[in-house]
Amino acid sequence: MQSSSTQLQTVADELESSAERVIEFARRAGADGTRVEIEAAESRAVAVTNRVPTERSFRGTLEMTVTVFREGKRAFAKSSDLSDEGLSKIVRGAIDSTAATESDPAAGFADPGELARDFPDLDLHHPLDWSIDELGAHAQRAEDAALAHDTSIKASKGVTVRTVSGVSLLATSAGFLATAPWSIHSIACAPVAFGTGERQIGFWGDATRAFDDLAKPEDVGALAARRALDGLGATQVPTQQCPVLFEPSASLELLSELVSLASGDALYRSGSFLKDGIDSPLFPPHVQLDEDPFVKRGMASRCFDSDGIAGLRRKVVEDGCLRGFFLGLYAARRLDLTPTGNGYGAHNLKMSSTRTGPHDDFAAMLRKLHLGLLVTEMVGGGLNRLTGDFSRGAKGFWVENGEIRFPVSGITIASNLRQMFGGLQAIGNDAITRGGATSGSWLIDAMKIGGA
């Protein structure tokens, strides 16, 4: 919320009161147990396109989800009405919905010993009290920088600046009650470069908890413009097998595939080739993957998950071996495993290599690639979770003798994720952080390139 500490506490108190009333209403209505999640937030957003404002918004949102458990069944309902009448109505709706569900032994509350007990200040709440006009001027600085970068940048698909702050609450009839204030500030820029009979759209953005940590708008605009320019004149390369270097933003997409494969939904519902992979080699021994829910100002930092369970600082991948999954309570019970506090997802992942040295910057990674494909963007989706077969459209650059020669587009890259992970030769020290994950560029020993 755009508020002082006193106002913030008032909002938290109001949410706690509402949650306690919901739990009491549900008890009287016959629920065996109740979980209440509430999020109250305020957001400001502006967008400019070709120096014309295209969005100017200020809004407040409130969403409450009530889950009730009755006779081994569970059901939920959503509302934004915190009046007694509204709370009573959402409870009745959830209770009535249990009649249409089946008993589920995996549903229910966490054991008391699993619940979070410590709530350190993670420094996640940094509201920005800027006017819409001030945000608009900030966005225009990014677009001006993009348009001024090169004469080939003649238009823009827009710049968006957004600031959101709020309070989240989790309460259960088993006695858990906690609130968490937070904020997110973001900027995104998409300029258009024009060439001979073609145009390319570049994109770059950033998101942080504190506005002061956000990338400068001039830097965002210039980098987005450069990415648009770099795509002009792209061509295909012959179909072949070769090494592939994924720049950091692309390597983070591969890391997200790993997270999805090692998360509860894939493991117990749709299937994953990692299901029996705990303590088995997945990457070469030099690769490490760390998780830390308690990073100050981390985009994926939190003291508790959707069931009130605390996350852990841990090695998800240690010396190349998979050591753990990402499990909320329900998925853990379905798999007969211990929950890991990941009911809201993974926390601040950091991919690293014991081989990475201080001189392994992006230029050094190109030299390690020597001859092959540099991938900057991937499009489409093509992953078979059961087998690991992977295929995506891609664009980037062809590299020879460790130097970029020309841009490439209209190709596909294909392999198997197990082979790709096992063939991860090096990780650069050119790391970036996006959405709670950090990694440098990845050098994969071989993939099939589908082109001309």
ChimeraX attribute file (.defattr): number of C-alpha atoms within 10 A of each C-alpha:
attribute: neighborCount
match mode: 1-to-1
recipient: residues
	/A:1	24
	/A:2	21
	/A:3	16
	/A:4	10
	/A:5	10
	/A:6	9
	/A:7	12
	/A:8	16
	/A:9	15
	/A:10	12
	/A:11	18
	/A:12	21
	/A:13	13
	/A:14	13
	/A:15	24
	/A:16	20
	/A:17	12
	/A:18	20
	/A:19	27
	/A:20	17
	/A:21	17
	/A:22	27
	/A:23	25
	/A:24	16
	/A:25	20
	/A:26	27
	/A:27	16
	/A:28	10
	/A:29	13
	/A:30	14
	/A:31	24
	/A:32	17
	/A:33	19
	/A:34	28
	/A:35	26
	/A:36	24
	/A:37	20
	/A:38	22
	/A:39	19
	/A:40	20
	/A:41	19
	/A:42	19
	/A:43	21
	/A:44	22
	/A:45	22
	/A:46	25
	/A:47	24
	/A:48	23
	/A:49	20
	/A:50	17
	/A:51	17
	/A:52	11
	/A:53	16
	/A:54	13
	/A:55	14
	/A:56	17
	/A:57	11
	/A:58	14
	/A:59	10
	/A:60	13
	/A:61	11
	/A:62	16
	/A:63	15
	/A:64	23
	/A:65	19
	/A:66	26
	/A:67	25
	/A:68	31
	/A:69	24
	/A:70	17
	/A:71	14
	/A:72	15
	/A:73	22
	/A:74	25
	/A:75	20
	/A:76	20
	/A:77	18
	/A:78	17
	/A:79	16
	/A:80	16
	/A:81	16
	/A:82	20
	/A:83	11
	/A:84	12
	/A:85	9
	/A:86	14
	/A:87	23
	/A:88	18
	/A:89	17
	/A:90	25
	/A:91	28
	/A:92	18
	/A:93	17
	/A:94	23
	/A:95	24
	/A:96	15
	/A:97	16
	/A:98	21
	/A:99	14
	/A:100	9
	/A:101	12
	/A:102	12
	/A:103	14
	/A:104	13
	/A:105	11
	/A:106	16
	/A:107	16
	/A:108	23
	/A:109	20
	/A:110	17
	/A:111	11
	/A:112	13
	/A:113	8
	/A:114	17
	/A:115	18
	/A:116	18
	/A:117	14
	/A:118	9
	/A:119	14
	/A:120	10
	/A:121	15
	/A:122	18
	/A:123	17
	/A:124	23
	/A:125	21
	/A:126	24
	/A:127	24
	/A:128	20
	/A:129	12
	/A:130	12
	/A:131	11
	/A:132	18
	/A:133	11
	/A:134	12
	/A:135	19
	/A:136	24
	/A:137	14
	/A:138	19
	/A:139	29
	/A:140	27
	/A:141	18
	/A:142	30
	/A:143	33
	/A:144	17
	/A:145	20
	/A:146	32
	/A:147	21
	/A:148	15
	/A:149	18
	/A:150	14
	/A:151	9
	/A:152	17
	/A:153	23
	/A:154	15
	/A:155	18
	/A:156	22
	/A:157	17
	/A:158	23
	/A:159	32
	/A:160	27
	/A:161	28
	/A:162	22
	/A:163	27
	/A:164	24
	/A:165	24
	/A:166	26
	/A:167	22
	/A:168	19
	/A:169	20
	/A:170	23
	/A:171	25
	/A:172	23
	/A:173	21
	/A:174	15
	/A:175	8
	/A:176	18
	/A:177	16
	/A:178	16
	/A:179	21
	/A:180	19
	/A:181	24
	/A:182	24
	/A:183	26
	/A:184	23
	/A:185	24
	/A:186	19
	/A:187	26
	/A:188	22
	/A:189	30
	/A:190	28
	/A:191	32
	/A:192	24
	/A:193	27
	/A:194	18
	/A:195	14
	/A:196	7
	/A:197	7
	/A:198	11
	/A:199	18
	/A:200	21
	/A:201	22
	/A:202	24
	/A:203	21
	/A:204	21
	/A:205	21
	/A:206	19
	/A:207	22
	/A:208	24
	/A:209	25
	/A:210	21
	/A:211	17
	/A:212	11
	/A:213	12
	/A:214	17
	/A:215	15
	/A:216	15
	/A:217	25
	/A:218	19
	/A:219	16
	/A:220	26
	/A:221	31
	/A:222	23
	/A:223	23
	/A:224	27
	/A:225	31
	/A:226	20
	/A:227	21
	/A:228	24
	/A:229	23
	/A:230	19
	/A:231	24
	/A:232	22
	/A:233	16
	/A:234	18
	/A:235	18
	/A:236	19
	/A:237	18
	/A:238	10
	/A:239	14
	/A:240	14
	/A:241	17
	/A:242	16
	/A:243	20
	/A:244	27
	/A:245	32
	/A:246	24
	/A:247	26
	/A:248	25
	/A:249	21
	/A:250	21
	/A:251	24
	/A:252	25
	/A:253	16
	/A:254	17
	/A:255	19
	/A:256	15
	/A:257	17
	/A:258	16
	/A:259	17
	/A:260	18
	/A:261	24
	/A:262	23
	/A:263	25
	/A:264	29
	/A:265	17
	/A:266	19
	/A:267	25
	/A:268	15
	/A:269	11
	/A:270	11
	/A:271	16
	/A:272	22
	/A:273	17
	/A:274	22
	/A:275	17
	/A:276	9
	/A:277	16
	/A:278	16
	/A:279	13
	/A:280	13
	/A:281	18
	/A:282	24
	/A:283	22
	/A:284	18
	/A:285	16
	/A:286	18
	/A:287	24
	/A:288	20
	/A:289	22
	/A:290	18
	/A:291	22
	/A:292	20
	/A:293	25
	/A:294	22
	/A:295	19
	/A:296	15
	/A:297	21
	/A:298	22
	/A:299	22
	/A:300	23
	/A:301	21
	/A:302	27
	/A:303	22
	/A:304	24
	/A:305	20
	/A:306	19
	/A:307	27
	/A:308	25
	/A:309	25
	/A:310	23
	/A:311	27
	/A:312	15
	/A:313	13
	/A:314	16
	/A:315	18
	/A:316	21
	/A:317	25
	/A:318	21
	/A:319	18
	/A:320	21
	/A:321	22
	/A:322	21
	/A:323	18
	/A:324	17
	/A:325	26
	/A:326	25
	/A:327	26
	/A:328	26
	/A:329	28
	/A:330	21
	/A:331	24
	/A:332	22
	/A:333	18
	/A:334	16
	/A:335	17
	/A:336	10
	/A:337	13
	/A:338	14
	/A:339	24
	/A:340	21
	/A:341	29
	/A:342	26
	/A:343	24
	/A:344	15
	/A:345	18
	/A:346	24
	/A:347	26
	/A:348	23
	/A:349	25
	/A:350	22
	/A:351	22
	/A:352	22
	/A:353	22
	/A:354	12
	/A:355	13
	/A:356	16
	/A:357	11
	/A:358	8
	/A:359	12
	/A:360	20
	/A:361	17
	/A:362	18
	/A:363	15
	/A:364	15
	/A:365	25
	/A:366	26
	/A:367	16
	/A:368	17
	/A:369	26
	/A:370	18
	/A:371	19
	/A:372	24
	/A:373	29
	/A:374	27
	/A:375	25
	/A:376	18
	/A:377	17
	/A:378	20
	/A:379	11
	/A:380	10
	/A:381	10
	/A:382	13
	/A:383	17
	/A:384	16
	/A:385	20
	/A:386	15
	/A:387	14
	/A:388	20
	/A:389	16
	/A:390	18
	/A:391	22
	/A:392	17
	/A:393	18
	/A:394	21
	/A:395	24
	/A:396	26
	/A:397	24
	/A:398	23
	/A:399	21
	/A:400	16
	/A:401	13
	/A:402	17
	/A:403	15
	/A:404	19
	/A:405	11
	/A:406	17
	/A:407	21
	/A:408	24
	/A:409	21
	/A:410	15
	/A:411	20
	/A:412	19
	/A:413	22
	/A:414	19
	/A:415	18
	/A:416	16
	/A:417	22
	/A:418	18
	/A:419	17
	/A:420	23
	/A:421	21
	/A:422	18
	/A:423	19
	/A:424	20
	/A:425	22
	/A:426	25
	/A:427	31
	/A:428	26
	/A:429	21
	/A:430	18
	/A:431	22
	/A:432	15
	/A:433	20
	/A:434	20
	/A:435	15
	/A:436	21
	/A:437	23
	/A:438	21
	/A:439	26
	/A:440	29
	/A:441	28
	/A:442	28
	/A:443	25
	/A:444	21
	/A:445	20
	/A:446	21
	/A:447	20
	/A:448	16
	/A:449	25
	/A:450	19
	/A:451	16
	/A:452	11
